Amino acid sequence: VQLQASGGGLVPAGGSLRLSCVASGTSFSIRAMAWYRQAPGKQRELVADITRGGSTNYADSVKGRFTISRDNAKNTMVLQMNSLKPEDTAVYYCQVNAFREMEFRDYWGQGTLVTVSS
């Protein structure tokens, strides 16, 4: 399973960005999808995740500002980020848990950089 993330960029504080992730490959079925981020000098952290049925979970730091969604038919996921803060600056990674070749495993995208200026 290959994941392609896009949509990062430079935005002023208070602005918005929309990240997208597309999964491709053969003979797979995605269970959960998630966005993680890693800021310079910090550990990678979960931003938001979404089940196949649409149940969502958010980090406290982004609740009310970020919205995660997915399209199961297209194997895509979106993270709408509003009211961005400088502390949201990080590389954002998409991650999926998918069934392929008789097992579930996690797959990661390459990351997209989000920079929020103060």
N, C-alpha and C positions, 0 to 999 in steps of 0.2 A: 504494500500500500504506500503510495507516494502522496505527500501532503505539500501543497503549495500555498503559502500565506502571502497576502499582499495588503496594501492599504496604509502602511506606516508612513510617517513623514514628520515634518516640523510644524508645530501648531502653537499659537500663543495660549497662555493660561485662559481657561474659560471656553476654549474652542472645542471642536468635535472632530473625531475621526471615525472611520468605519473600516474595520479589519475584516478581511474575508479569507476563508480557507477552503480549498477544494481538494477532495480526496480522489485519487484515481488508482487504477490497477485492475486486476482480474480476480474474480471469484472471492469477493470479500463481503462481509456484512458488518456495518459499524454499530456498535452498542452505544457507548458514551463518547461524547466529544467535549473538549475543554480548551481553554486558553490559559496559558501560564505566562509569566513574565520574569525577567531577570534584570535587575538594575545593576549598575557597576558596583562591584564589591559586595554584592548581596547574593543570597541563595535564590534559586528559582522558586517562585511561589505560584499557587493556584489563584487565578483571577476569577474564573467562572467555569461552570460545567453544565452540561445539559444531557439528559438521558434521551433514548430513542423516542420515548413517549412525550418528551417536552418538559419534564421537570427540571427546574434550574436551581443552581446554587451559586452564591456569590461571596467573594471575600468581603469582609466588613468594610474595608477601605473603598470599595467601589459600589456598594449598594446604593441604589437610587440614582446612580450616574451612568452605569454601564448596563447594556442589555445584550444577552446572548440569545441567538436563535439558530435554527438549522432547517435544512430542507432535506429530508431523508431520500427523496426521489433523485435528487441531484448530488447527494453526498457533499453538501456544502454547509458551512457554518459562518456566521457573521457575529462580530462583536461591535456593537454601536457604543461609542464612547463619547459621552457628553460632559460638559463642565470639567474639562481636563485640568489637572493640577501639575505643577512641576514634578511632584513626587510620583507621578504616573510614568515618568520617563524610564524607559526600559526596552529591552528586546522582548517582543511578544512572540510566543510560540504556540502553534496549534498542535493539539495532541488528540489522538483517537484511540479507543480500545475497540479492536475489530477482530472478527472471527475469520480466519483464513487458514487453509491447510490443516484443518482439524484442531485448531487451538485459538484461544483468545490471546492477544498480545497488544502492547502499546506501540504506537507509531508516532513519530515526531516530524514536524515540519522544520524548515530551516531558520525560521525566525524573521520578524520584520521589526525594524527600529522605529520606536515612537519617541519623539523628543518634544517636550512641552516647555516652552520658554516662559520665564516669569516677567 
